[in-house]
Amino acid sequence: MAVFDIFSRKKRSPEEQEQRAAPVRVGGVGQNSTYEAAERTNLPLSPFMTRLMAQELPIMDSTSRRRVMEILKEWDGEEIKDVEDLPEEIREIMDLY
């Protein structure tokens, strides 16, 4: 079934249809949830870990927060997808064992 523009009766391109499509799942707290801000970072973290770090960083003191960000900027490994993948120093700073 063709999707038509109500006002011009013009068939929409696939790109326009994709832009107007409802997201699979937005929001929530699970690992499969999607947030635009978490997708557009330059950190070596998965979107889920980005959201977790964004919740925890404001609680830390400024010195610890700065050190965590330095470690993440210098990270040369693969994308961090789980708490166990975080560098040891970050886990110590955040009391994650």
Backbone as XML, in Angstrom:
<?xml version="1.0"?>
<chain id="A" units="angstrom">
  <residue number="1" name="MET">
    <atom name="N" x="0.841" y="-1.171" z="0.000"/>
    <atom name="CA" x="0.000" y="0.000" z="0.000"/>
    <atom name="C" x="0.886" y="1.234" z="0.000"/>
  </residue>
  <residue number="2" name="ALA">
    <atom name="N" x="0.659" y="2.132" z="-0.886"/>
    <atom name="CA" x="1.462" y="3.344" z="-1.004"/>
    <atom name="C" x="1.094" y="4.343" z="0.080"/>
  </residue>
  <residue number="3" name="VAL">
    <atom name="N" x="2.118" y="5.038" z="0.543"/>
    <atom name="CA" x="1.899" y="6.101" z="1.522"/>
    <atom name="C" x="1.907" y="7.416" z="0.763"/>
  </residue>
  <residue number="4" name="PHE">
    <atom name="N" x="0.814" y="8.182" z="0.875"/>
    <atom name="CA" x="0.694" y="9.433" z="0.135"/>
    <atom name="C" x="0.710" y="10.614" z="1.085"/>
  </residue>
  <residue number="5" name="ASP">
    <atom name="N" x="1.251" y="11.707" z="0.610"/>
    <atom name="CA" x="1.214" y="12.958" z="1.340"/>
    <atom name="C" x="-0.216" y="13.487" z="1.252"/>
  </residue>
  <residue number="6" name="ILE">
    <atom name="N" x="-0.803" y="13.843" z="2.357"/>
    <atom name="CA" x="-2.203" y="14.255" z="2.401"/>
    <atom name="C" x="-2.464" y="15.478" z="1.535"/>
  </residue>
  <residue number="7" name="PHE">
    <atom name="N" x="-1.537" y="16.425" z="1.531"/>
    <atom name="CA" x="-1.785" y="17.689" z="0.844"/>
    <atom name="C" x="-1.452" y="17.655" z="-0.643"/>
  </residue>
  <residue number="8" name="SER">
    <atom name="N" x="-0.424" y="16.975" z="-1.040"/>
    <atom name="CA" x="-0.044" y="17.003" z="-2.449"/>
    <atom name="C" x="-0.326" y="15.694" z="-3.171"/>
  </residue>
  <residue number="9" name="ARG">
    <atom name="N" x="-0.764" y="14.687" z="-2.453"/>
    <atom name="CA" x="-1.033" y="13.369" z="-3.038"/>
    <atom name="C" x="0.219" y="12.781" z="-3.697"/>
  </residue>
  <residue number="10" name="LYS">
    <atom name="N" x="1.364" y="13.171" z="-3.208"/>
    <atom name="CA" x="2.632" y="12.700" z="-3.744"/>
    <atom name="C" x="3.112" y="11.508" z="-2.915"/>
  </residue>
  <residue number="11" name="LYS">
    <atom name="N" x="3.611" y="10.513" z="-3.587"/>
    <atom name="CA" x="4.137" y="9.351" z="-2.882"/>
    <atom name="C" x="5.448" y="9.731" z="-2.196"/>
  </residue>
  <residue number="12" name="ARG">
    <atom name="N" x="5.612" y="9.340" z="-0.917"/>
    <atom name="CA" x="6.809" y="9.655" z="-0.163"/>
    <atom name="C" x="7.946" y="8.723" z="-0.563"/>
  </residue>
  <residue number="13" name="SER">
    <atom name="N" x="9.160" y="9.276" z="-0.523"/>
    <atom name="CA" x="10.345" y="8.468" z="-0.817"/>
    <atom name="C" x="10.618" y="7.550" z="0.374"/>
  </residue>
  <residue number="14" name="PRO">
    <atom name="N" x="11.409" y="6.500" z="0.171"/>
    <atom name="CA" x="11.747" y="5.612" z="1.292"/>
    <atom name="C" x="12.434" y="6.356" z="2.441"/>
  </residue>
  <residue number="15" name="GLU">
    <atom name="N" x="13.262" y="7.377" z="2.110"/>
    <atom name="CA" x="13.935" y="8.147" z="3.150"/>
    <atom name="C" x="12.919" y="8.914" z="3.996"/>
  </residue>
  <residue number="16" name="GLU">
    <atom name="N" x="11.920" y="9.507" z="3.341"/>
    <atom name="CA" x="10.886" y="10.238" z="4.075"/>
    <atom name="C" x="10.070" y="9.276" z="4.941"/>
  </residue>
  <residue number="17" name="GLN">
    <atom name="N" x="9.776" y="8.110" z="4.419"/>
    <atom name="CA" x="9.031" y="7.126" z="5.194"/>
    <atom name="C" x="9.819" y="6.699" z="6.426"/>
  </residue>
  <residue number="18" name="GLU">
    <atom name="N" x="11.139" y="6.517" z="6.252"/>
    <atom name="CA" x="11.978" y="6.111" z="7.375"/>
    <atom name="C" x="12.032" y="7.200" z="8.440"/>
  </residue>
  <residue number="19" name="GLN">
    <atom name="N" x="12.115" y="8.461" z="8.007"/>
    <atom name="CA" x="12.163" y="9.560" z="8.965"/>
    <atom name="C" x="10.870" y="9.667" z="9.767"/>
  </residue>
  <residue number="20" name="ARG">
    <atom name="N" x="9.761" y="9.321" z="9.167"/>
    <atom name="CA" x="8.470" y="9.430" z="9.836"/>
    <atom name="C" x="8.085" y="8.164" z="10.603"/>
  </residue>
  <residue number="21" name="ALA">
    <atom name="N" x="8.853" y="7.113" z="10.436"/>
    <atom name="CA" x="8.522" y="5.842" z="11.094"/>
    <atom name="C" x="8.704" y="5.954" z="12.605"/>
  </residue>
  <residue number="22" name="ALA">
    <atom name="N" x="7.850" y="5.278" z="13.322"/>
    <atom name="CA" x="7.956" y="5.253" z="14.775"/>
    <atom name="C" x="9.188" y="4.447" z="15.176"/>
  </residue>
  <residue number="23" name="PRO">
    <atom name="N" x="9.925" y="4.871" z="16.196"/>
    <atom name="CA" x="11.097" y="4.111" z="16.625"/>
    <atom name="C" x="10.687" y="2.769" z="17.209"/>
  </residue>
  <residue number="24" name="VAL">
    <atom name="N" x="11.603" y="1.832" z="17.150"/>
    <atom name="CA" x="11.334" y="0.509" z="17.691"/>
    <atom name="C" x="11.091" y="0.615" z="19.193"/>
  </residue>
  <residue number="25" name="ARG">
    <atom name="N" x="11.977" y="1.287" z="19.894"/>
    <atom name="CA" x="11.792" y="1.534" z="21.317"/>
    <atom name="C" x="12.662" y="2.715" z="21.708"/>
  </residue>
  <residue number="26" name="VAL">
    <atom name="N" x="12.063" y="3.708" z="22.305"/>
    <atom name="CA" x="12.793" y="4.879" z="22.767"/>
    <atom name="C" x="12.538" y="5.020" z="24.251"/>
  </residue>
  <residue number="27" name="GLY">
    <atom name="N" x="13.580" y="5.264" z="24.991"/>
    <atom name="CA" x="13.429" y="5.446" z="26.425"/>
    <atom name="C" x="13.499" y="4.131" z="27.164"/>
  </residue>
  <residue number="28" name="GLY">
    <atom name="N" x="13.182" y="4.174" z="28.417"/>
    <atom name="CA" x="13.238" y="2.979" z="29.239"/>
    <atom name="C" x="14.571" y="2.839" z="29.934"/>
  </residue>
  <residue number="29" name="VAL">
    <atom name="N" x="14.763" y="1.725" z="30.574"/>
    <atom name="CA" x="15.979" y="1.533" z="31.353"/>
    <atom name="C" x="16.798" y="0.326" z="30.918"/>
  </residue>
  <residue number="30" name="GLY">
    <atom name="N" x="16.342" y="-0.440" z="29.992"/>
    <atom name="CA" x="17.053" y="-1.650" z="29.585"/>
    <atom name="C" x="18.195" y="-1.381" z="28.634"/>
  </residue>
  <residue number="31" name="GLN">
    <atom name="N" x="18.965" y="-2.423" z="28.377"/>
    <atom name="CA" x="20.094" y="-2.289" z="27.459"/>
    <atom name="C" x="19.641" y="-2.077" z="26.021"/>
  </residue>
  <residue number="32" name="ASN">
    <atom name="N" x="18.413" y="-2.424" z="25.692"/>
    <atom name="CA" x="17.918" y="-2.257" z="24.326"/>
    <atom name="C" x="17.213" y="-0.928" z="24.113"/>
  </residue>
  <residue number="33" name="SER">
    <atom name="N" x="17.170" y="-0.089" z="25.124"/>
    <atom name="CA" x="16.538" y="1.218" z="25.000"/>
    <atom name="C" x="17.432" y="2.150" z="24.198"/>
  </residue>
  <residue number="34" name="THR">
    <atom name="N" x="16.830" y="3.134" z="23.551"/>
    <atom name="CA" x="17.575" y="4.057" z="22.713"/>
    <atom name="C" x="17.335" y="5.492" z="23.159"/>
  </residue>
  <residue number="35" name="TYR">
    <atom name="N" x="18.415" y="6.243" z="23.247"/>
    <atom name="CA" x="18.362" y="7.676" z="23.524"/>
    <atom name="C" x="19.274" y="8.366" z="22.522"/>
  </residue>
  <residue number="36" name="GLU">
    <atom name="N" x="18.778" y="9.401" z="21.886"/>
    <atom name="CA" x="19.546" y="10.104" z="20.856"/>
    <atom name="C" x="20.867" y="10.628" z="21.408"/>
  </residue>
  <residue number="37" name="ALA">
    <atom name="N" x="20.841" y="11.219" z="22.595"/>
    <atom name="CA" x="22.061" y="11.794" z="23.164"/>
    <atom name="C" x="23.132" y="10.729" z="23.398"/>
  </residue>
  <residue number="38" name="ALA">
    <atom name="N" x="22.736" y="9.549" z="23.800"/>
    <atom name="CA" x="23.706" y="8.474" z="24.043"/>
    <atom name="C" x="24.311" y="7.955" z="22.749"/>
  </residue>
  <residue number="39" name="GLU">
    <atom name="N" x="23.603" y="8.132" z="21.651"/>
    <atom name="CA" x="24.100" y="7.669" z="20.349"/>
    <atom name="C" x="25.106" y="8.639" z="19.741"/>
  </residue>
  <residue number="40" name="ARG">
    <atom name="N" x="25.126" y="9.874" z="20.197"/>
    <atom name="CA" x="25.946" y="10.918" z="19.563"/>
    <atom name="C" x="27.087" y="11.395" z="20.452"/>
  </residue>
  <residue number="41" name="THR">
    <atom name="N" x="27.786" y="10.484" z="21.070"/>
    <atom name="CA" x="28.942" y="10.852" z="21.878"/>
    <atom name="C" x="30.216" y="10.383" z="21.198"/>
  </residue>
  <residue number="42" name="ASN">
    <atom name="N" x="31.334" y="10.910" z="21.653"/>
    <atom name="CA" x="32.621" y="10.464" z="21.108"/>
    <atom name="C" x="33.407" y="9.690" z="22.165"/>
  </residue>
  <residue number="43" name="LEU">
    <atom name="N" x="32.682" y="9.007" z="23.037"/>
    <atom name="CA" x="33.305" y="8.190" z="24.076"/>
    <atom name="C" x="33.378" y="6.735" z="23.625"/>
  </residue>
  <residue number="44" name="PRO">
    <atom name="N" x="34.300" y="5.968" z="24.191"/>
    <atom name="CA" x="34.415" y="4.549" z="23.805"/>
    <atom name="C" x="33.392" y="3.675" z="24.529"/>
  </residue>
  <residue number="45" name="LEU">
    <atom name="N" x="32.215" y="4.216" z="24.817"/>
    <atom name="CA" x="31.195" y="3.503" z="25.569"/>
    <atom name="C" x="30.013" y="3.162" z="24.671"/>
  </residue>
  <residue number="46" name="SER">
    <atom name="N" x="29.386" y="2.035" z="24.943"/>
    <atom name="CA" x="28.142" y="1.693" z="24.261"/>
    <atom name="C" x="27.073" y="2.689" z="24.722"/>
  </residue>
  <residue number="47" name="PRO">
    <atom name="N" x="25.976" y="2.822" z="23.987"/>
    <atom name="CA" x="24.917" y="3.737" z="24.432"/>
    <atom name="C" x="24.410" y="3.430" z="25.836"/>
  </residue>
  <residue number="48" name="PHE">
    <atom name="N" x="24.298" y="2.158" z="26.190"/>
    <atom name="CA" x="23.860" y="1.780" z="27.529"/>
    <atom name="C" x="24.857" y="2.253" z="28.587"/>
  </residue>
  <residue number="49" name="MET">
    <atom name="N" x="26.149" y="2.013" z="28.354"/>
    <atom name="CA" x="27.168" y="2.446" z="29.312"/>
    <atom name="C" x="27.267" y="3.965" z="29.364"/>
  </residue>
  <residue number="50" name="THR">
    <atom name="N" x="27.029" y="4.635" z="28.242"/>
    <atom name="CA" x="27.021" y="6.107" z="28.243"/>
    <atom name="C" x="25.946" y="6.625" z="29.180"/>
  </residue>
  <residue number="51" name="ARG">
    <atom name="N" x="24.769" y="6.012" z="29.120"/>
    <atom name="CA" x="23.680" y="6.435" z="30.013"/>
    <atom name="C" x="24.019" y="6.160" z="31.468"/>
  </residue>
  <residue number="52" name="LEU">
    <atom name="N" x="24.626" y="5.016" z="31.746"/>
    <atom name="CA" x="25.012" y="4.704" z="33.126"/>
    <atom name="C" x="26.047" y="5.697" z="33.648"/>
  </residue>
  <residue number="53" name="MET">
    <atom name="N" x="27.043" y="5.994" z="32.837"/>
    <atom name="CA" x="28.076" y="6.945" z="33.262"/>
    <atom name="C" x="27.483" y="8.344" z="33.437"/>
  </residue>
  <residue number="54" name="ALA">
    <atom name="N" x="26.560" y="8.723" z="32.581"/>
    <atom name="CA" x="25.928" y="10.040" z="32.697"/>
    <atom name="C" x="25.143" y="10.165" z="34.002"/>
  </residue>
  <residue number="55" name="GLN">
    <atom name="N" x="24.653" y="9.073" z="34.506"/>
    <atom name="CA" x="23.936" y="9.096" z="35.786"/>
    <atom name="C" x="24.900" y="9.157" z="36.959"/>
  </residue>
  <residue number="56" name="GLU">
    <atom name="N" x="26.059" y="8.549" z="36.834"/>
    <atom name="CA" x="26.996" y="8.457" z="37.955"/>
    <atom name="C" x="27.973" y="9.620" z="38.040"/>
  </residue>
  <residue number="57" name="LEU">
    <atom name="N" x="28.389" y="10.185" z="36.916"/>
    <atom name="CA" x="29.395" y="11.249" z="36.944"/>
    <atom name="C" x="28.995" y="12.464" z="37.778"/>
  </residue>
  <residue number="58" name="PRO">
    <atom name="N" x="27.770" y="12.945" z="37.722"/>
    <atom name="CA" x="27.427" y="14.124" z="38.536"/>
    <atom name="C" x="27.554" y="13.894" z="40.038"/>
  </residue>
  <residue number="59" name="ILE">
    <atom name="N" x="27.516" y="12.668" z="40.481"/>
    <atom name="CA" x="27.609" y="12.351" z="41.909"/>
    <atom name="C" x="29.057" y="12.425" z="42.390"/>
  </residue>
  <residue number="60" name="MET">
    <atom name="N" x="29.992" y="12.270" z="41.488"/>
    <atom name="CA" x="31.412" y="12.234" z="41.857"/>
    <atom name="C" x="31.954" y="13.637" z="42.099"/>
  </residue>
  <residue number="61" name="ASP">
    <atom name="N" x="33.054" y="13.702" z="42.858"/>
    <atom name="CA" x="33.716" y="14.992" z="43.040"/>
    <atom name="C" x="34.436" y="15.377" z="41.755"/>
  </residue>
  <residue number="62" name="SER">
    <atom name="N" x="34.785" y="16.639" z="41.611"/>
    <atom name="CA" x="35.324" y="17.138" z="40.343"/>
    <atom name="C" x="36.653" y="16.494" z="39.966"/>
  </residue>
  <residue number="63" name="THR">
    <atom name="N" x="37.498" y="16.188" z="40.932"/>
    <atom name="CA" x="38.789" y="15.563" z="40.635"/>
    <atom name="C" x="38.597" y="14.158" z="40.081"/>
  </residue>
  <residue number="64" name="SER">
    <atom name="N" x="37.719" y="13.393" z="40.709"/>
    <atom name="CA" x="37.446" y="12.031" z="40.229"/>
    <atom name="C" x="36.781" y="12.063" z="38.861"/>
  </residue>
  <residue number="65" name="ARG">
    <atom name="N" x="35.844" y="12.971" z="38.691"/>
    <atom name="CA" x="35.131" y="13.098" z="37.417"/>
    <atom name="C" x="36.112" y="13.435" z="36.292"/>
  </residue>
  <residue number="66" name="ARG">
    <atom name="N" x="37.030" y="14.352" z="36.571"/>
    <atom name="CA" x="38.030" y="14.746" z="35.572"/>
    <atom name="C" x="38.914" y="13.551" z="35.210"/>
  </residue>
  <residue number="67" name="ARG">
    <atom name="N" x="39.331" y="12.787" z="36.213"/>
    <atom name="CA" x="40.203" y="11.630" z="35.962"/>
    <atom name="C" x="39.475" y="10.567" z="35.144"/>
  </residue>
  <residue number="68" name="VAL">
    <atom name="N" x="38.217" y="10.318" z="35.451"/>
    <atom name="CA" x="37.435" y="9.346" z="34.684"/>
    <atom name="C" x="37.355" y="9.783" z="33.219"/>
  </residue>
  <residue number="69" name="MET">
    <atom name="N" x="37.094" y="11.052" z="32.983"/>
    <atom name="CA" x="36.994" y="11.536" z="31.600"/>
    <atom name="C" x="38.340" y="11.440" z="30.880"/>
  </residue>
  <residue number="70" name="GLU">
    <atom name="N" x="39.441" y="11.717" z="31.582"/>
    <atom name="CA" x="40.771" y="11.579" z="30.972"/>
    <atom name="C" x="41.029" y="10.136" z="30.558"/>
  </residue>
  <residue number="71" name="ILE">
    <atom name="N" x="40.699" y="9.218" z="31.439"/>
    <atom name="CA" x="40.917" y="7.792" z="31.139"/>
    <atom name="C" x="40.095" y="7.385" z="29.919"/>
  </residue>
  <residue number="72" name="LEU">
    <atom name="N" x="38.842" y="7.815" z="29.865"/>
    <atom name="CA" x="37.985" y="7.451" z="28.726"/>
    <atom name="C" x="38.483" y="8.072" z="27.429"/>
  </residue>
  <residue number="73" name="LYS">
    <atom name="N" x="38.980" y="9.303" z="27.478"/>
    <atom name="CA" x="39.496" y="9.950" z="26.262"/>
    <atom name="C" x="40.760" y="9.269" z="25.764"/>
  </residue>
  <residue number="74" name="GLU">
    <atom name="N" x="41.567" y="8.727" z="26.693"/>
    <atom name="CA" x="42.810" y="8.057" z="26.320"/>
    <atom name="C" x="42.598" y="6.588" z="25.968"/>
  </residue>
  <residue number="75" name="TRP">
    <atom name="N" x="41.409" y="6.068" z="26.178"/>
    <atom name="CA" x="41.113" y="4.643" z="25.965"/>
    <atom name="C" x="41.396" y="4.261" z="24.526"/>
  </residue>
  <residue number="76" name="ASP">
    <atom name="N" x="42.133" y="3.184" z="24.345"/>
    <atom name="CA" x="42.526" y="2.735" z="23.013"/>
    <atom name="C" x="41.914" y="1.390" z="22.649"/>
  </residue>
  <residue number="77" name="GLY">
    <atom name="N" x="41.205" y="0.784" z="23.571"/>
    <atom name="CA" x="40.662" y="-0.552" z="23.344"/>
    <atom name="C" x="39.330" y="-0.542" z="22.620"/>
  </residue>
  <residue number="78" name="GLU">
    <atom name="N" x="38.653" y="-1.657" z="22.726"/>
    <atom name="CA" x="37.345" y="-1.817" z="22.086"/>
    <atom name="C" x="36.280" y="-1.034" z="22.842"/>
  </residue>
  <residue number="79" name="GLU">
    <atom name="N" x="35.098" y="-0.967" z="22.248"/>
    <atom name="CA" x="33.978" y="-0.286" z="22.891"/>
    <atom name="C" x="33.649" y="-0.964" z="24.224"/>
  </residue>
  <residue number="80" name="ILE">
    <atom name="N" x="33.414" y="-0.162" z="25.236"/>
    <atom name="CA" x="33.092" y="-0.670" z="26.574"/>
    <atom name="C" x="31.593" y="-0.912" z="26.619"/>
  </residue>
  <residue number="81" name="LYS">
    <atom name="N" x="31.202" y="-2.175" z="26.747"/>
    <atom name="CA" x="29.786" y="-2.536" z="26.694"/>
    <atom name="C" x="29.212" y="-2.942" z="28.038"/>
  </residue>
  <residue number="82" name="ASP">
    <atom name="N" x="30.077" y="-3.160" z="29.024"/>
    <atom name="CA" x="29.608" y="-3.621" z="30.322"/>
    <atom name="C" x="30.509" y="-3.057" z="31.417"/>
  </residue>
  <residue number="83" name="VAL">
    <atom name="N" x="30.036" y="-3.077" z="32.645"/>
    <atom name="CA" x="30.803" y="-2.544" z="33.771"/>
    <atom name="C" x="32.130" y="-3.272" z="33.916"/>
  </residue>
  <residue number="84" name="GLU">
    <atom name="N" x="32.138" y="-4.566" z="33.655"/>
    <atom name="CA" x="33.370" y="-5.349" z="33.770"/>
    <atom name="C" x="34.419" y="-4.926" z="32.737"/>
  </residue>
  <residue number="85" name="ASP">
    <atom name="N" x="33.983" y="-4.289" z="31.650"/>
    <atom name="CA" x="34.914" y="-3.844" z="30.614"/>
    <atom name="C" x="35.581" y="-2.514" z="30.946"/>
  </residue>
  <residue number="86" name="LEU">
    <atom name="N" x="35.091" y="-1.811" z="31.964"/>
    <atom name="CA" x="35.681" y="-0.518" z="32.333"/>
    <atom name="C" x="37.113" y="-0.717" z="32.809"/>
  </residue>
  <residue number="87" name="PRO">
    <atom name="N" x="37.987" y="0.254" z="32.550"/>
    <atom name="CA" x="39.357" y="0.160" z="33.065"/>
    <atom name="C" x="39.361" y="0.044" z="34.593"/>
  </residue>
  <residue number="88" name="GLU">
    <atom name="N" x="40.348" y="-0.645" z="35.114"/>
    <atom name="CA" x="40.452" y="-0.899" z="36.558"/>
    <atom name="C" x="40.398" y="0.387" z="37.382"/>
  </residue>
  <residue number="89" name="GLU">
    <atom name="N" x="41.105" y="1.418" z="36.931"/>
    <atom name="CA" x="41.139" y="2.670" z="37.693"/>
    <atom name="C" x="39.753" y="3.304" z="37.813"/>
  </residue>
  <residue number="90" name="ILE">
    <atom name="N" x="38.972" y="3.248" z="36.765"/>
    <atom name="CA" x="37.610" y="3.797" z="36.825"/>
    <atom name="C" x="36.764" y="2.989" z="37.786"/>
  </residue>
  <residue number="91" name="ARG">
    <atom name="N" x="36.895" y="1.671" z="37.743"/>
    <atom name="CA" x="36.126" y="0.834" z="38.684"/>
    <atom name="C" x="36.510" y="1.129" z="40.129"/>
  </residue>
  <residue number="92" name="GLU">
    <atom name="N" x="37.779" y="1.401" z="40.374"/>
    <atom name="CA" x="38.211" y="1.745" z="41.737"/>
    <atom name="C" x="37.652" y="3.096" z="42.156"/>
  </residue>
  <residue number="93" name="ILE">
    <atom name="N" x="37.714" y="4.087" z="41.276"/>
    <atom name="CA" x="37.185" y="5.419" z="41.587"/>
    <atom name="C" x="35.702" y="5.361" z="41.891"/>
  </residue>
  <residue number="94" name="MET">
    <atom name="N" x="34.984" y="4.562" z="41.128"/>
    <atom name="CA" x="33.529" y="4.496" z="41.278"/>
    <atom name="C" x="33.086" y="3.418" z="42.262"/>
  </residue>
  <residue number="95" name="ASP">
    <atom name="N" x="34.027" y="2.757" z="42.915"/>
    <atom name="CA" x="33.726" y="1.681" z="43.862"/>
    <atom name="C" x="32.908" y="0.554" z="43.230"/>
  </residue>
  <residue number="96" name="LEU">
    <atom name="N" x="33.309" y="0.146" z="42.040"/>
    <atom name="CA" x="32.666" y="-0.962" z="41.334"/>
    <atom name="C" x="33.588" y="-2.171" z="41.422"/>
  </residue>
  <residue number="97" name="TYR">
    <atom name="N" x="33.107" y="-3.212" z="42.003"/>
    <atom name="CA" x="33.940" y="-4.415" z="42.158"/>
    <atom name="C" x="33.335" y="-5.591" z="41.485"/>
  </residue>
</chain>
